[in-house]
Amino acid sequence: MAHYKVEICGVNTAKLPVLTNAEKEELFDRIDKGDKKAREEFLYGNLRLVLSIVQRFGGGNENIDDLFQIGCIGLIKALDNFDRSLNVQFSTYACPMILGEVRRYLRDSNQIRVSRSLKDTAYKAIYMKENYIKTHQKEPTINEIAAEIGVDKEDIVMALDAIQTPVSLYEPVYSEGGDTLYVMDQVSDKKNKEDKWVQDIALQEALNRLPDRERNIVELRFFKGRTQMEVANEVGISQAQVSRLEKNALKSMRGYLRE
């Protein structure tokens, strides 16, 4: 795949625009009102995300035009499912969906072939991990796995990643008492902890009006980038309860901000 190819699927990638945060918000407002032109402008303004991801798959015989089209499907899905109320950057949300769409396409097309050595390393690591958990009642670190099977930790990470199957952020992973936990509930946001929350005084006031436990959960999740499982362990309740309280807190805050 040639990285220097400028025109992909009839799009001049050298002239792709970069939207400012203000422009994105303005387009979101119009999209929410059903403005199809705003939707097209937003998608076009985020094609650089698709380009940056498909370029990761260089060095093979993949057709960049095909990959770009598949990546655009992932971008469209991201826009259709994006929830602005979560206060996560669109790019943070969209990139995994675009990447997953491209990986799924390559996997289904049998264009990604995992080498036997990588598979062997991955299976050895998984076998060691399972035995370790049975013996010690906890998961081993990468360093412990590397020491046990005699493989560099970087190679272990690469091998485990190579055999993974992409999943949707909305795939359910657990259910308790009617509360369903999804893949996205397991993911922490390390890059966008406070950039929008702390700067918004009205949002801070809404946060202060929450009960202590709900406020603590929101602060841990969105200020400190913790996963729901990490919050559950720190607060001393189940992950399902954290999920329910988090959703209630966000609903309450949206209500406060509309007052």
C-alpha positions as CSV (number, residue, x, y, z in Angstrom):
1,M,0.0,0.0,0.0
2,A,1.5,3.3,-1.0
3,H,1.6,5.9,1.7
4,Y,2.2,8.6,-0.8
5,K,-1.0,8.1,-2.7
6,V,-2.9,11.4,-2.5
7,E,-6.2,10.6,-4.2
8,I,-8.1,7.8,-2.5
9,C,-11.6,6.9,-3.7
10,G,-11.7,10.2,-5.6
11,V,-10.9,12.2,-2.4
12,N,-7.8,14.4,-2.4
13,T,-6.4,13.5,1.0
14,A,-3.9,16.3,0.9
15,K,-6.7,18.9,1.1
16,L,-8.9,17.3,3.7
17,P,-10.1,19.9,6.2
18,V,-9.6,19.9,9.9
19,L,-12.6,20.9,12.0
20,T,-12.2,23.1,15.1
21,N,-14.1,22.1,18.3
22,A,-16.5,25.0,17.7
23,E,-17.2,23.8,14.2
24,K,-17.8,20.3,15.4
25,E,-20.3,21.5,18.0
26,E,-22.1,23.7,15.5
27,L,-22.4,20.8,13.1
28,F,-23.6,18.5,15.9
29,D,-26.3,20.9,16.7
30,R,-27.4,20.9,13.1
31,I,-27.2,17.1,12.8
32,D,-29.4,16.8,15.8
33,K,-32.0,18.8,14.0
34,G,-31.9,16.5,10.9
35,D,-29.6,18.6,8.7
36,K,-28.2,16.1,6.2
37,K,-25.8,18.6,4.7
38,A,-24.3,19.1,8.2
39,R,-23.9,15.4,8.5
40,E,-22.0,15.2,5.2
41,E,-19.8,18.1,6.3
42,F,-19.0,16.5,9.6
43,L,-18.1,13.2,8.0
44,Y,-15.9,14.9,5.4
45,G,-14.2,16.9,8.1
46,N,-13.3,13.7,10.0
47,L,-11.9,11.7,7.0
48,R,-8.4,12.3,8.3
49,L,-9.2,9.9,11.1
50,V,-9.9,7.2,8.5
51,L,-6.8,8.0,6.6
52,S,-4.5,7.9,9.7
53,I,-5.9,4.4,10.6
54,V,-5.8,2.8,7.2
55,Q,-2.2,3.9,6.8
56,R,-1.3,1.6,9.7
57,F,-1.9,-1.4,7.5
58,G,1.0,-0.6,5.1
59,G,3.5,-3.1,3.9
60,G,1.0,-5.6,2.5
61,N,-1.0,-6.1,-0.6
62,E,-4.1,-4.4,0.7
63,N,-5.9,-2.0,-1.6
64,I,-5.9,1.4,0.1
65,D,-9.1,2.4,-1.7
66,D,-11.0,-0.6,-0.3
67,L,-9.6,0.0,3.2
68,F,-10.5,3.7,3.0
69,Q,-14.1,2.8,2.1
70,I,-14.4,0.3,4.9
71,G,-12.9,2.9,7.3
72,C,-15.6,5.3,6.2
73,I,-18.2,2.8,7.2
74,G,-16.7,2.7,10.6
75,L,-16.8,6.5,10.8
76,I,-20.5,6.6,9.8
77,K,-21.3,4.0,12.5
78,A,-19.4,6.0,15.0
79,L,-21.4,9.2,14.2
80,D,-24.7,7.2,14.3
81,N,-23.9,5.8,17.8
82,F,-22.0,8.8,19.3
83,D,-23.5,10.2,22.5
84,R,-22.5,13.8,23.1
85,S,-23.7,13.7,26.7
86,L,-20.8,11.4,27.7
87,N,-18.4,14.3,27.1
88,V,-15.8,12.2,25.3
89,Q,-14.0,13.6,22.2
90,F,-15.5,12.2,19.0
91,S,-12.1,11.1,17.8
92,T,-11.5,9.1,21.0
93,Y,-14.8,7.3,20.4
94,A,-14.5,6.9,16.6
95,C,-11.0,5.6,16.2
96,P,-11.6,2.2,17.8
97,M,-14.8,1.7,15.7
98,I,-12.9,2.6,12.5
99,L,-10.0,0.3,13.4
100,G,-12.4,-2.5,14.3
101,E,-14.3,-2.2,11.0
102,V,-11.0,-2.4,9.0
103,R,-9.7,-5.3,11.1
104,R,-13.0,-7.2,10.7
105,Y,-12.8,-6.6,6.9
106,L,-9.3,-7.9,6.7
107,R,-10.1,-10.9,8.9
108,D,-13.1,-11.8,6.9
109,S,-11.2,-11.4,3.6
110,N,-8.4,-13.7,5.0
111,Q,-5.9,-11.0,4.4
112,I,-4.6,-11.0,8.0
113,R,-2.7,-14.2,8.6
114,V,-1.3,-14.7,12.1
115,S,2.0,-16.6,11.9
116,R,2.4,-19.9,13.7
117,S,5.1,-18.5,16.0
118,L,2.8,-15.7,17.1
119,K,0.0,-18.2,17.7
120,D,2.2,-20.5,19.7
121,T,3.4,-17.6,21.9
122,A,-0.2,-16.4,22.5
123,Y,-1.4,-19.9,23.5
124,K,1.6,-20.4,25.8
125,A,0.8,-17.1,27.5
126,I,-2.9,-17.9,27.8
127,Y,-2.1,-21.4,29.3
128,M,0.3,-19.9,31.8
129,K,-2.1,-17.2,32.7
130,E,-4.9,-19.7,33.4
131,N,-2.7,-21.9,35.6
132,Y,-1.4,-18.9,37.5
133,I,-4.9,-17.7,38.3
134,K,-5.9,-21.1,39.6
135,T,-2.8,-21.2,41.8
136,H,-2.6,-17.6,43.0
137,Q,-6.3,-16.4,42.6
138,K,-5.1,-13.4,40.7
139,E,-3.9,-12.5,37.2
140,P,-0.1,-12.5,36.4
141,T,1.6,-9.5,35.1
142,I,3.1,-9.4,31.6
143,N,6.6,-9.5,33.2
144,E,5.6,-12.7,35.2
145,I,4.3,-14.3,32.0
146,A,7.4,-13.4,30.1
147,A,9.7,-14.8,32.8
148,E,7.7,-18.1,33.0
149,I,7.6,-18.9,29.2
150,G,10.9,-17.3,28.3
151,V,9.6,-14.7,25.8
152,D,10.1,-11.0,25.7
153,K,7.1,-9.1,27.1
154,E,6.8,-7.0,23.9
155,D,6.4,-10.2,21.8
156,I,3.7,-11.5,24.3
157,V,1.7,-8.3,23.9
158,M,2.0,-8.5,20.1
159,A,1.0,-12.2,20.0
160,L,-2.1,-11.7,22.3
161,D,-3.2,-8.7,20.2
162,A,-2.8,-10.6,17.0
163,I,-5.2,-13.4,17.9
164,Q,-7.9,-11.1,19.3
165,T,-11.2,-10.7,17.5
166,P,-12.6,-7.2,17.1
167,V,-15.8,-6.6,19.1
168,S,-18.4,-3.8,19.1
169,L,-18.3,-1.3,22.0
170,Y,-21.9,-2.1,22.5
171,E,-21.4,-5.9,22.9
172,P,-22.8,-7.0,26.2
173,V,-20.3,-8.7,28.5
174,Y,-22.2,-9.2,31.8
175,S,-25.7,-8.8,33.2
176,E,-26.9,-8.6,36.8
177,G,-30.4,-7.9,38.0
178,G,-31.4,-6.3,34.7
179,D,-28.3,-4.1,34.5
180,T,-26.3,-4.9,31.4
181,L,-22.7,-4.0,31.1
182,Y,-21.2,-3.4,27.7
183,V,-17.6,-3.4,26.3
184,M,-17.5,0.4,26.4
185,D,-18.2,0.3,30.2
186,Q,-14.9,-1.5,30.6
187,V,-12.9,1.1,28.8
188,S,-11.3,4.1,30.5
189,D,-10.6,7.4,28.8
190,K,-7.0,8.4,29.6
191,K,-6.8,11.3,27.2
192,N,-9.9,13.3,28.1
193,K,-10.1,13.4,31.8
194,E,-10.9,17.0,32.5
195,D,-10.5,19.1,29.3
196,K,-14.3,19.8,28.9
197,W,-15.6,19.1,32.4
198,V,-13.5,21.3,34.6
199,Q,-13.7,24.3,32.2
200,D,-17.5,24.2,32.3
201,I,-18.7,26.0,35.4
202,A,-22.3,25.0,34.9
203,L,-21.3,21.4,34.6
204,Q,-19.3,21.6,37.8
205,E,-22.3,23.1,39.6
206,A,-24.4,20.2,38.3
207,L,-21.8,17.8,39.6
208,N,-21.9,19.4,43.1
209,R,-25.6,18.9,43.3
210,L,-25.3,15.1,43.1
211,P,-25.3,12.9,46.2
212,D,-21.8,12.2,47.5
213,R,-21.6,8.6,46.2
214,E,-22.8,9.5,42.7
215,R,-20.5,12.5,42.6
216,N,-17.5,10.3,43.7
217,I,-18.3,7.8,40.9
218,V,-18.5,10.5,38.2
219,E,-15.3,12.1,39.4
220,L,-13.4,8.7,39.3
221,R,-14.8,7.8,35.9
222,F,-14.5,11.0,34.0
223,F,-12.0,13.1,35.9
224,K,-9.5,10.3,36.7
225,G,-10.2,8.0,33.8
226,R,-11.0,4.9,35.8
227,T,-12.9,1.9,34.4
228,Q,-16.1,0.8,36.1
229,M,-14.4,-2.2,37.5
230,E,-11.7,0.0,39.1
231,V,-14.4,2.3,40.6
232,A,-16.3,-0.7,41.9
233,N,-13.2,-2.0,43.7
234,E,-12.4,1.4,45.2
235,V,-16.0,2.2,46.3
236,G,-16.8,-1.3,47.5
237,I,-19.8,-2.1,45.4
238,S,-20.5,-4.3,42.3
239,Q,-19.7,-3.1,38.8
240,A,-23.4,-3.3,37.9
241,Q,-24.2,-0.9,40.7
242,V,-21.5,1.5,39.5
243,S,-23.0,1.3,36.0
244,R,-26.5,2.1,37.4
245,L,-25.4,4.9,39.6
246,E,-23.3,6.4,36.9
247,K,-26.2,6.4,34.4
248,N,-28.5,8.0,37.1
249,A,-25.9,10.7,37.9
250,L,-25.5,11.6,34.2
251,K,-29.2,11.8,33.8
252,S,-29.6,14.0,36.8
253,M,-26.8,16.3,35.6
254,R,-28.4,16.7,32.2
255,G,-31.6,17.6,34.0
256,Y,-29.8,20.2,36.1
257,L,-28.1,21.7,33.0
258,R,-31.5,22.1,31.3
259,E,-33.0,24.2,34.2
